[in-house]
Amino acid sequence: MFTDKVRIHWDNASAPGGWCMPTPGAHHQYPLEATLKIDADQVWWTTESGRASTVSKSLIFGATRVARPLPAVKTLKSTAVLSQNLYNTADAALFNIENSPYWILHAVELKQGRTDKQPGIRRILFESQDVGAKACTDAVVDCAGLGQTVRSVLVLLNPFSGTKRGKQYYRTVVKPMFDIAGITVHLQETTHINHATEITRSINLNLYSAVVTIGGDGVFHEAINGLLTRPDWEEARRVPVGFIGGGSANAMNKNLMTESRELATLTVIKGQTRPLDIFSVSQNDTVVYSHLAVMWTLLADLDFESERYRWMGGERMTVAAIIRLIRLRTYRGKLYLLPTSQADDAHDALYDESAAPRTPGGQHGPARRFTANPTAHLAWPRKLDTTFNYFVATNLPWVSDQFMAAPGSRLADGNLHVVWSEGMTLVQALASLMDQGSGNYLTSPVMNVERVKAFVIDPQGWSWDKKGLKDVQAGKYMDVSGEQVPYLPTRVEVHPAIMNVLAPDWLDEEEWTRIAEKAKRAK
Ligand SMILES: Nc1ncnc2c1ncn2[C@@H]1O[C@H](COP(=O)(O)OP(=O)(O)OP(=O)(O)O)[C@@H](O)[C@H]1O
C-alpha cells in the first residue's frame, strides 16, 4: 500500500455549493494535515482528528501535478470545474512543475451515490510532504487503471444529433476529461448520412484503442456497420466501441447506465469492455449490422413521424404518439420466427457457407447462419400471416432512454426479443405507451413475446380497418435502430457477443428485471 503525509489545500466537494461534504456538517479548516493511503481499490486519507474520506477508484479519471496551489473552483458543476486552466504557461515558466509538491486528484462525484443523476466533478489539491507529487500521481494512476487499455480514441461526432449540442458537450466535458486522463483524441465530425460508416470502414485500426461516437443511436449504428463490413472485420469487431449521448433518445447510454456525459466519458477513459450481441438485417442483396432494435408498425411510424418535432428533444416521441394513436393503423404482413428453444442444428444445416457468399455483392461481414438463404425461413417452426399494429424486436432492454421494451434482454444473451400485437385497441396502445419505463406493457394479454435467434418480416400495407383488409395503403417505415431501411422483406438474425462495448463496472444488468418485477407486483 502507498502512503504519504499530505497537506490538503482544498476539496471542492466541501465547498459551498458542493453537495458532498466529506463528513456531513463538518467545518474544515484548510489546509488540513492528513495521511494519504492508496491501494488497489481506493484513495483515502485520514486527518489528524481522525476523519476519513474516500474516493473510489472507479470514479477517478486523473491526477495532475501543478506548479503552485491553484485557487479552488467552489462548485461541482462539471463545465465550471473542467474549464479551470491547470496549465497556465506563464506559471510553468515561473515554477518548476518537476519539483513542485502540489497535485490535483480528479474524480466524477455522484449525486447521492446514484449513477442516474447528473454528477459533478470533484477536485482535491494535495501537497505531498514526504514522497513527492510524482510518486503520488503515479500511485493514483495505477490504482485508477488509467492509460492501461485506452490511450488514443477516435471520436465521431454528429453535430446534428438531437438538439445539436454534441460539439458543446465535446468542448466542455468530453475533451477536458480526456486531456486530464492523458488520452489522445482524434476528432472527426460527420458531415453527411453514412459518414460514420465510411470512416470506420477505412480507418487504420492500429492507430486507435477505441472508437467512440458522440450523437444518437443512429451514428453509433453507422460506426458499428463500418467496422463489421471491413475485409478485416474479424479484427475490427474486437476494437472497443463507446457511446457518449448527444442525440434525443440515447438508448445506448440507458442500456449502459451512463446517462450523463461525465459517466459516459469516464467509461471510455476506464476502458473496461463487455461483449455485445449485434444483429444483421438482410434485405434482398443488402446486409446491415446493428445494435438496438428493429421496429415496424406503430413504433416505426412514431420514430420517423416525430422527426418534425426534433427541436423538442426527448419529448418528441410523446407528441407524435398522441397524434398517431388517435388513428391507429393496422398492418398486414407475415412474420416468421426461429424461437431460441427450437433453433437446433437442423436450422443451421439450411445454411451452406460454401454455397452462399457471406454477403452477396462481395460485402464482408460475420456469416449469417439462419438468414443467408433468402427462403430458409419458410421451414421455420413459427409462422404468422395476420394483422399487426405493434412490433418491436430488440437486442437490448431499452430502445430509447424512456422505453424499456425487453427487461429480460442482456448485452450478450445471444437472443433477440420479439414483441408484437395483432390487434390492440387504442386504449391498450395508449396504456402500453404510458407504461414505457417499467416493462409492464408486456403483461398485457394483447402482447405476444418470443425469444428468438432469427426472424423475418414480410411487410405489406396498412389500413384504418381493424382487419387491415379495406383501403390498404402502401407501407413506408421499417426502422433499424432509428435508421430507415427500405420497406421490403427483412431477415434478421443475432450474432452473439460479436463486439466489445465500453461499459462501466457499476452496470448491473439484473436491474432491468428488478424494475419489471417491482412494477408487476405493484400492479
Ligand atoms: N453532418 C450531418 N448532417 C446531417 N445528418 C447527419 C450528419 N452526420 C450524421 N448524420 C445522420 O444523422 C442521423 C441521426 O443521427 P443520430 O442518431 O446521431 O442523431 P439523432 O437521430 O438525433 O439521435 P437519436 O437516435 O437519439 O434520436 C444518422 O442517420 C446520421 O447518418
The ligand as an ORCA input file, in Angstrom:
! r2SCAN-3c Opt
* xyz 0 1
  N     -23.493     16.270    -40.625
  C     -24.636     15.597    -40.730
  N     -25.715     16.184    -41.297
  C     -26.890     15.529    -41.381
  N     -27.093     14.278    -40.942
  C     -26.049     13.649    -40.374
  C     -24.775     14.282    -40.222
  N     -23.946     13.416    -39.611
  C     -24.667     12.287    -39.375
  N     -25.915     12.430    -39.839
  C     -27.046     11.486    -39.783
  O     -27.883     11.817    -38.690
  C     -28.697     10.669    -38.402
  C     -29.119     10.640    -36.947
  O     -28.011     10.592    -36.142
  P     -28.028     10.352    -34.581
  O     -28.619      9.061    -34.240
  O     -26.650     10.643    -34.152
  O     -28.939     11.506    -34.010
  P     -30.451     11.531    -33.538
  O     -31.300     10.827    -34.536
  O     -30.766     12.922    -33.225
  O     -30.391     10.750    -32.198
  P     -31.415      9.728    -31.593
  O     -31.178      8.468    -32.369
  O     -31.013      9.614    -30.162
  O     -32.755     10.332    -31.787
  C     -27.857      9.483    -38.842
  O     -28.594      8.831    -39.835
  C     -26.628     10.091    -39.466
  O     -26.301      9.459    -40.678
*
